[in-house]
Amino acid sequence: MPIYKFFKVITARLKCFSFSLFFPLLSIVAHQTFADTVYMVDNGGGTVYVIDTTSNAVTATVSTTGFTAFTNPIGIAITPDGTTAYVTDQGNGIVYVIDTASHAVTATVSTTGFPAFTAPDQVAITPNGEVAYVTTDDVTVYVISTTTNAVTTLVSGASPAFFLTIGVAVAPNGTVAYVTDRGSHAVYAVDTTSNMVIATVSTTGFPNFSRPIRVAITPDSATAYVTDQDNGVYVIDTTSNAVTAIVSTTGFTSFLDPIGITITPDGDVSYVADVITNFVYVIDTTTNAVATTVSNSFTAFSGPVGVGLTSDGAVLYVADETNPVVYAINTTSNAVTAVVSNTFTPFVNPYGVAAIPIATPPPTPTPLTPKNFRGVQKKVTFLSQYELFNRLTWEANPSTVIVVGYFIYRDNVKIATLNSSTFQYEDHNRAKGVTTIYSITAFDASGNQSLPSTIRVN
């Protein structure tokens, strides 16, 4: 039996703060397209592994050449653009900066002017990728510029004061971060502009936090979920910063030591790993109740701790520190489909996983919509006969894309293609009193069109 399980069983509700190295996190970067590579930190093995999600196999390990080797890496997060990973190491008190293209450490975070890292724990990055927050298993939460890879300030204003900061997550809207503190038995809301605590989460009507450890936030930023190693999973309304529910386990084994938590990109499901019950729970975020547990026909879970989703939410990775293995789970069937193979240095204590998102290609530049599109009906007379026609005029709308011409549409049917130096078109033989809808688009040499400008001519 692992030592942390021994203490859990013997002391039942022991409030022991010295076990932080036993509690890993699988962090994940969301709001991107499918990720084909993940990083896995192995706390006991002092290694960061590169896993291919197609083959579910380790393909490399992160190089620390030129820098202090990993000792006890525990937390990991990747910038939204997928280019950089940040790894915290409790053993050597370092926060590493990793280039995800080369899978190599390129820098370590500077704390010049601030207290040195002692035992950096978890890391979270703002949605714009500009700031990282790092907890430290002590009284400090660091704010780091990802441009300079240096600490710029410390989070302040906590009441009660920080004592043992562990988990951290930034809301997808970027306005607030949540920090869990097992020492002060509290969860804090931090304003990401001022980097000051703006609220201590209220538990009125519910049991007080005991050992809150991890936090995850729904994609709409409306709800935060916090795992508490003694009291289960709390549901927090981020507007009121108050607990509104504790997740129900009715019909399932009650939580005994829930730690890792993540939420699907659609916000419908939360996954929680419990290191004592050896279940990975599937929580319906509408009912805030356990809907099922992950089925596993492979080696049984034995100490699942960290959970993390690929960015499209299709695959859940679970780090199991006792087996020790990393599982791949299909989130449609909620069943284990593979165990990650590893022909490199054997896993010792798999802790955290973060997906490297495939950057969404920037949209193809298109011409801007022509300006001042106007239309008027005209009459031309030939002796005793006359004709009605609609005259259309417009102006060019300069852009970085070279416009080669314009398309004219009548009632959604293209009727003319004109060159870029033409700014007038006459649509002849129109009936009197009939409303006609015209649209115009500019197009480039590749045929990419601008958004249309549309008018009605009577």
C-alpha positions as CSV (number, residue, x, y, z in Angstrom):
1,M,0.0,0.0,0.0
2,P,1.4,3.4,-1.0
3,I,2.4,5.5,2.0
4,Y,-0.2,8.2,1.4
5,K,-2.9,5.6,1.4
6,F,-1.6,4.2,4.6
7,F,-1.9,7.5,6.3
8,K,-5.3,8.1,4.9
9,V,-6.7,4.8,6.2
10,I,-5.0,5.1,9.6
11,T,-5.8,8.7,10.4
12,A,-9.0,9.0,8.4
13,R,-9.3,12.8,8.4
14,L,-5.7,13.7,9.1
15,K,-4.9,17.3,8.1
16,C,-1.3,16.7,7.0
17,F,0.3,19.3,4.7
18,S,3.5,17.6,4.1
19,F,2.3,15.2,1.4
20,S,2.2,17.7,-1.5
21,L,4.6,15.6,-3.6
22,F,2.1,12.8,-3.6
23,F,-0.6,14.8,-5.3
24,P,-0.2,15.3,-9.0
25,L,-2.2,17.3,-11.5
26,L,-3.1,16.8,-15.1
27,S,-3.5,20.2,-16.5
28,I,-4.8,20.8,-20.0
29,V,-5.1,23.7,-22.4
30,A,-8.4,24.1,-23.9
31,H,-10.2,26.1,-26.7
32,Q,-8.0,24.7,-29.5
33,T,-8.2,22.1,-32.2
34,F,-7.3,18.5,-31.6
35,A,-3.9,18.0,-30.1
36,D,-1.7,15.2,-31.5
37,T,1.0,15.5,-28.7
38,V,0.9,15.6,-24.9
39,Y,3.5,16.2,-22.3
40,M,3.5,14.0,-19.2
41,V,5.4,15.0,-16.0
42,D,6.7,12.1,-13.9
43,N,7.4,13.4,-10.4
44,G,9.2,10.4,-9.0
45,G,11.2,9.8,-12.2
46,G,12.3,13.4,-12.7
47,T,11.3,13.2,-16.4
48,V,8.9,15.0,-18.8
49,Y,7.7,12.6,-21.5
50,V,6.4,13.4,-25.0
51,I,3.4,11.2,-25.9
52,D,1.9,10.8,-29.4
53,T,-1.9,10.6,-29.1
54,T,-2.3,8.7,-32.3
55,S,-0.2,5.7,-31.2
56,N,-0.5,6.4,-27.5
57,A,3.2,5.9,-27.2
58,V,6.1,7.9,-25.7
59,T,8.2,9.3,-28.5
60,A,10.7,11.4,-26.7
61,T,11.7,13.0,-23.4
62,V,12.2,16.7,-22.8
63,S,15.9,17.7,-22.9
64,T,17.3,19.8,-20.1
65,T,20.8,20.2,-21.7
66,G,22.4,23.3,-20.4
67,F,20.1,23.6,-17.5
68,T,19.6,21.9,-14.1
69,A,18.0,18.5,-14.6
70,F,14.5,17.8,-13.6
71,T,14.2,16.4,-10.0
72,N,10.5,16.4,-9.1
73,P,8.4,18.0,-11.9
74,I,4.8,18.2,-10.8
75,G,2.8,20.9,-12.6
76,I,2.5,21.7,-16.3
77,A,0.7,24.1,-18.5
78,I,1.1,25.0,-22.2
79,T,0.5,28.4,-23.8
80,P,-2.7,28.7,-25.9
81,D,-0.7,29.0,-29.1
82,G,1.0,25.6,-28.3
83,T,4.6,26.9,-28.6
84,T,5.7,26.9,-24.9
85,A,5.3,24.7,-21.9
86,Y,5.9,25.7,-18.3
87,V,6.9,23.0,-15.8
88,T,7.2,23.4,-12.1
89,D,9.7,21.3,-10.1
90,Q,9.3,21.0,-6.4
91,G,12.6,19.2,-5.9
92,N,14.9,21.9,-7.2
93,G,12.6,25.0,-6.9
94,I,12.7,25.8,-10.6
95,V,10.0,26.7,-13.1
96,Y,11.2,25.5,-16.5
97,V,10.3,27.0,-20.0
98,I,10.1,24.4,-22.7
99,D,10.0,24.9,-26.5
100,T,7.4,22.4,-27.7
101,A,8.9,22.3,-31.2
102,S,12.3,21.0,-30.1
103,H,11.0,19.4,-26.8
104,A,13.9,21.2,-25.0
105,V,14.2,23.5,-22.0
106,T,15.1,27.0,-23.3
107,A,15.0,29.0,-20.1
108,T,14.1,29.0,-16.4
109,V,11.9,31.7,-14.8
110,S,13.8,34.4,-13.1
111,T,12.7,35.6,-9.6
112,T,15.0,38.5,-9.4
113,G,13.7,41.0,-7.0
114,F,11.3,38.5,-5.4
115,P,11.6,35.5,-3.1
116,A,13.1,32.5,-4.8
117,F,10.8,29.6,-5.6
118,T,10.7,27.1,-2.7
119,A,8.4,24.3,-3.8
120,P,6.6,25.5,-7.0
121,D,3.5,23.4,-7.4
122,Q,0.9,24.2,-10.0
123,V,0.9,26.6,-13.0
124,A,-1.9,28.1,-15.0
125,I,-1.7,30.5,-18.0
126,T,-4.1,33.2,-19.0
127,P,-6.1,32.8,-22.2
128,N,-4.1,35.4,-24.0
129,G,-0.9,33.5,-23.1
130,E,0.8,36.6,-21.6
131,V,0.8,35.6,-17.9
132,A,1.5,32.5,-15.9
133,Y,0.4,32.0,-12.2
134,V,2.4,29.6,-10.0
135,T,1.5,28.3,-6.6
136,T,4.3,27.2,-4.3
137,D,3.1,25.1,-1.3
138,D,3.7,28.1,0.9
139,V,2.4,31.7,1.3
140,T,3.2,32.9,-2.2
141,V,1.5,33.0,-5.6
142,Y,3.8,34.2,-8.3
143,V,2.8,36.2,-11.4
144,I,5.1,35.6,-14.4
145,S,5.4,37.4,-17.7
146,T,5.6,34.8,-20.5
147,T,7.4,37.4,-22.6
148,T,10.3,37.9,-20.3
149,N,10.0,34.6,-18.4
150,A,10.4,36.6,-15.2
151,V,8.3,37.1,-12.1
152,T,6.6,40.6,-12.2
153,T,4.7,40.6,-8.9
154,L,3.1,38.4,-6.2
155,V,-0.6,38.0,-5.7
156,S,-1.7,40.0,-2.6
157,G,-4.7,40.7,-0.5
158,A,-5.5,37.2,0.7
159,S,-7.6,37.1,3.9
160,P,-7.1,34.8,5.6
161,A,-3.4,35.0,4.5
162,F,-2.0,32.4,2.1
163,F,-0.5,29.5,3.9
164,L,-0.2,26.5,1.5
165,T,-1.3,27.4,-2.0
166,I,-1.7,24.4,-4.2
167,G,-4.2,24.6,-7.2
168,V,-4.7,27.4,-9.6
169,A,-6.8,27.9,-12.7
170,V,-7.7,31.0,-14.8
171,A,-11.2,31.5,-16.1
172,P,-11.5,31.2,-19.9
173,N,-12.7,34.9,-20.0
174,G,-9.4,35.8,-18.5
175,T,-10.7,38.1,-15.7
176,V,-10.2,36.0,-12.6
177,A,-8.0,33.2,-11.3
178,Y,-8.9,30.8,-8.5
179,V,-6.3,29.6,-6.0
180,T,-6.8,26.7,-3.6
181,D,-5.1,26.7,-0.2
182,R,-4.9,23.6,1.9
183,G,-3.3,25.4,4.8
184,S,-5.8,28.2,5.2
185,H,-8.7,25.9,4.2
186,A,-9.8,28.4,1.6
187,V,-10.3,29.1,-2.1
188,Y,-9.5,32.6,-3.3
189,A,-10.7,34.6,-6.4
190,V,-7.9,36.7,-7.9
191,D,-8.4,39.7,-10.2
192,T,-6.0,39.1,-13.1
193,T,-5.7,42.9,-13.8
194,S,-4.6,44.0,-10.3
195,N,-3.4,40.5,-9.2
196,M,-5.1,41.0,-5.9
197,V,-7.5,38.7,-4.1
198,I,-11.0,40.1,-4.6
199,A,-12.9,37.4,-2.7
200,T,-12.6,34.4,-0.4
201,V,-15.1,31.9,-1.6
202,S,-18.1,31.6,0.8
203,T,-19.2,28.1,2.0
204,T,-22.3,29.4,3.8
205,G,-24.8,26.5,4.0
206,F,-22.1,23.9,3.2
207,P,-19.2,22.3,5.1
208,N,-16.1,24.6,5.2
209,F,-13.3,23.7,2.9
210,S,-10.9,21.3,4.5
211,R,-8.1,20.4,2.1
212,P,-9.0,22.1,-1.2
213,I,-6.5,21.0,-3.8
214,R,-7.4,21.4,-7.4
215,V,-9.7,23.7,-9.4
216,A,-11.2,23.7,-12.9
217,I,-13.5,26.3,-14.5
218,T,-16.3,25.8,-17.1
219,P,-15.7,27.2,-20.6
220,D,-18.3,29.9,-20.0
221,S,-16.4,31.0,-16.9
222,A,-19.6,30.8,-14.8
223,T,-18.8,27.9,-12.6
224,A,-15.7,26.6,-10.8
225,Y,-15.3,23.1,-9.5
226,V,-12.9,22.4,-6.6
227,T,-11.7,19.0,-5.3
228,D,-11.3,18.8,-1.6
229,Q,-9.5,15.8,-0.3
230,D,-11.8,15.4,2.7
231,N,-15.2,16.9,1.6
232,G,-15.6,15.9,-2.1
233,V,-16.2,18.3,-5.0
234,Y,-17.5,21.8,-4.5
235,V,-19.4,23.8,-7.1
236,I,-18.8,27.5,-7.0
237,D,-20.7,30.3,-8.7
238,T,-18.1,32.7,-10.1
239,T,-20.4,35.7,-10.0
240,S,-21.2,35.5,-6.3
241,N,-18.0,33.6,-5.4
242,A,-20.1,31.3,-3.2
243,V,-20.5,27.5,-3.1
244,T,-23.8,26.5,-4.5
245,A,-23.5,22.7,-4.3
246,I,-21.4,19.7,-3.5
247,V,-21.3,17.1,-6.2
248,S,-23.6,14.1,-5.4
249,T,-22.3,10.6,-5.5
250,T,-25.6,8.9,-4.9
251,G,-25.5,5.4,-6.4
252,F,-21.7,5.4,-6.5
253,T,-18.9,5.0,-4.1
254,S,-18.4,8.3,-2.2
255,F,-15.3,10.4,-2.8
256,L,-12.5,9.7,-0.3
257,D,-9.6,11.6,-1.8
258,P,-10.5,13.4,-5.0
259,I,-7.7,15.3,-6.5
260,G,-7.4,15.7,-10.3
261,I,-10.2,17.5,-12.1
262,T,-10.9,18.7,-15.6
263,I,-13.9,19.8,-17.7
264,T,-14.8,19.0,-21.3
265,P,-14.6,21.8,-23.8
266,D,-18.4,21.9,-24.1
267,G,-18.7,22.2,-20.3
268,D,-21.1,19.3,-20.0
269,V,-18.9,16.9,-18.1
270,S,-16.2,17.1,-15.4
271,Y,-13.8,14.2,-14.7
272,V,-12.4,13.6,-11.2
273,A,-9.8,11.1,-10.2
274,D,-9.9,9.8,-6.6
275,V,-6.6,8.3,-5.4
276,I,-8.2,6.3,-2.6
277,T,-11.4,4.9,-4.2
278,N,-9.5,4.2,-7.4
279,F,-12.3,5.5,-9.5
280,V,-12.4,8.2,-12.3
281,Y,-15.7,9.8,-11.8
282,V,-17.8,11.3,-14.6
283,I,-19.9,14.3,-13.4
284,D,-22.8,15.8,-15.2
285,T,-22.4,19.5,-14.7
286,T,-26.1,20.2,-15.3
287,T,-27.1,18.1,-12.3
288,N,-23.8,18.3,-10.4
289,A,-24.1,14.6,-9.8
290,V,-21.9,11.6,-10.7
291,A,-23.4,10.1,-13.8
292,T,-21.0,7.1,-14.1
293,T,-17.4,6.0,-13.6
294,V,-14.8,5.2,-16.2
295,S,-14.8,1.5,-17.1
296,N,-11.4,-0.1,-17.4
297,S,-10.7,-3.6,-18.9
298,F,-6.9,-3.0,-18.7
299,T,-4.8,-2.9,-15.6
300,A,-7.2,-1.7,-12.8
301,F,-6.8,1.8,-11.5
302,S,-4.6,2.0,-8.4
303,G,-3.9,5.6,-7.5
304,P,-5.4,7.7,-10.3
305,V,-4.5,11.2,-9.6
306,G,-4.1,13.5,-12.6
307,V,-6.6,13.9,-15.4
308,G,-6.4,15.9,-18.6
309,L,-8.3,16.2,-21.9
310,T,-7.1,16.6,-25.4
311,S,-8.2,20.0,-26.6
312,D,-11.1,18.6,-28.6
313,G,-12.3,16.7,-25.5
314,A,-12.2,13.4,-27.4
315,V,-9.6,11.7,-25.2
316,L,-9.0,11.8,-21.5
317,Y,-5.5,10.9,-20.1
318,V,-5.3,9.7,-16.6
319,A,-2.0,9.5,-14.7
320,D,-1.9,6.6,-12.2
321,E,1.0,6.9,-9.9
322,T,0.9,3.5,-8.2
323,N,0.7,1.2,-11.2
324,P,2.5,3.4,-12.6
325,V,0.8,3.9,-16.0
326,V,-1.0,6.5,-18.1
327,Y,-4.4,5.6,-19.5
328,A,-6.2,6.9,-22.6
329,I,-10.0,7.1,-22.3
330,N,-12.6,7.6,-24.9
331,T,-14.9,10.3,-23.6
332,T,-17.8,9.1,-25.7
333,S,-17.8,5.6,-24.2
334,N,-16.1,6.6,-20.9
335,A,-13.9,3.5,-21.2
336,V,-10.2,3.0,-21.2
337,T,-9.0,2.3,-24.8
338,A,-5.3,2.1,-24.3
339,V,-2.4,2.2,-21.9
340,V,0.4,4.5,-23.0
341,S,3.4,2.4,-24.1
342,N,6.9,3.6,-23.0
343,T,10.2,2.2,-24.3
344,F,12.2,5.1,-22.7
345,T,13.0,5.4,-19.0
346,P,10.2,3.6,-17.2
347,F,7.5,5.6,-15.5
348,V,7.9,6.0,-11.7
349,N,5.1,8.4,-10.6
350,P,3.1,9.8,-13.6
351,Y,1.7,13.1,-12.4
352,G,0.4,15.6,-15.0
353,V,-0.5,15.8,-18.6
354,A,-0.9,18.8,-20.8
355,A,-1.9,18.7,-24.5
356,I,0.1,20.7,-27.1
357,P,-2.7,22.2,-29.2
358,I,-2.4,22.3,-33.0
359,A,-2.6,26.0,-33.6
360,T,-5.7,26.9,-35.6
361,P,-4.5,28.3,-38.9
362,P,-5.3,32.0,-39.2
363,P,-8.2,32.7,-41.5
364,T,-7.4,33.4,-45.1
365,P,-7.3,37.2,-45.6
366,T,-10.1,38.4,-47.8
367,P,-10.9,41.7,-49.4
368,L,-12.9,44.2,-47.5
369,T,-16.6,44.8,-48.4
370,P,-17.0,47.6,-51.0
371,K,-18.1,50.9,-49.5
372,N,-21.1,53.1,-50.1
373,F,-23.1,50.6,-52.3
374,R,-26.1,52.5,-53.6
375,G,-28.8,51.9,-56.2
376,V,-31.4,53.9,-58.0
377,Q,-33.9,53.3,-60.8
378,K,-33.5,55.4,-63.9
379,K,-35.5,55.9,-67.1
380,V,-34.2,56.3,-70.6
381,T,-36.6,57.4,-73.5
382,F,-36.2,56.5,-77.2
383,L,-38.9,58.5,-79.1
384,S,-42.1,57.0,-77.9
385,Q,-40.5,54.1,-76.1
386,Y,-38.7,54.0,-72.7
387,E,-36.7,51.6,-70.6
388,L,-36.2,51.3,-66.9
389,F,-32.9,50.3,-65.5
390,N,-31.3,50.1,-62.0
391,R,-28.0,51.9,-61.7
392,L,-25.6,50.6,-59.0
393,T,-22.6,52.5,-57.7
394,W,-19.9,51.8,-55.0
395,E,-16.5,52.7,-53.8
396,A,-13.3,50.7,-53.3
397,N,-12.4,49.7,-49.7
398,P,-8.6,49.6,-49.6
399,S,-7.2,46.6,-47.7
400,T,-4.0,44.6,-47.6
401,V,-5.6,42.1,-50.1
402,I,-5.4,43.1,-53.7
403,V,-8.9,43.3,-55.2
404,V,-9.1,42.1,-58.8
405,G,-12.8,42.6,-59.4
406,Y,-16.4,42.7,-58.2
407,F,-19.3,40.3,-58.4
408,I,-22.8,41.7,-58.7
409,Y,-25.8,39.6,-57.5
410,R,-29.5,40.1,-58.2
411,D,-31.8,38.3,-55.8
412,N,-28.9,36.0,-54.8
413,V,-28.0,35.2,-58.4
414,K,-24.7,36.4,-59.8
415,I,-25.4,38.6,-62.9
416,A,-22.0,40.3,-63.5
417,T,-18.3,40.1,-63.0
418,L,-16.5,43.4,-63.2
419,N,-12.8,44.5,-63.1
420,S,-11.4,46.4,-60.1
421,S,-11.4,49.7,-61.8
422,T,-15.2,49.6,-62.4
423,F,-17.5,51.3,-59.8
424,Q,-20.8,51.4,-61.6
425,Y,-23.2,48.8,-63.1
426,E,-26.5,49.2,-64.9
427,D,-29.1,46.4,-64.8
428,H,-31.4,47.0,-67.7
429,N,-35.0,46.1,-68.6
430,R,-36.3,46.3,-65.0
431,A,-40.0,46.4,-64.3
432,K,-41.6,49.4,-62.6
433,G,-42.6,49.1,-59.0
434,V,-40.7,45.8,-58.4
435,T,-38.3,45.6,-55.5
436,T,-35.0,44.1,-56.4
437,I,-32.3,43.0,-54.0
438,Y,-28.7,43.6,-55.1
439,S,-25.5,42.5,-53.4
440,I,-21.8,43.2,-54.3
441,T,-18.6,41.4,-53.2
442,A,-15.0,42.2,-53.9
443,F,-12.8,39.2,-54.9
444,D,-9.0,38.6,-55.1
445,A,-6.9,36.6,-57.5
446,S,-7.7,33.3,-55.6
447,G,-11.4,33.9,-55.8
448,N,-11.8,34.8,-52.1
449,Q,-14.7,37.1,-51.7
450,S,-15.4,39.8,-49.2
451,L,-18.6,39.9,-47.1
452,P,-21.4,41.2,-49.2
453,S,-23.0,44.7,-49.1
454,T,-26.7,44.4,-49.9
455,I,-29.3,47.0,-50.9
456,R,-32.9,47.2,-52.2
457,V,-33.9,49.1,-55.3
458,N,-37.5,49.9,-56.1
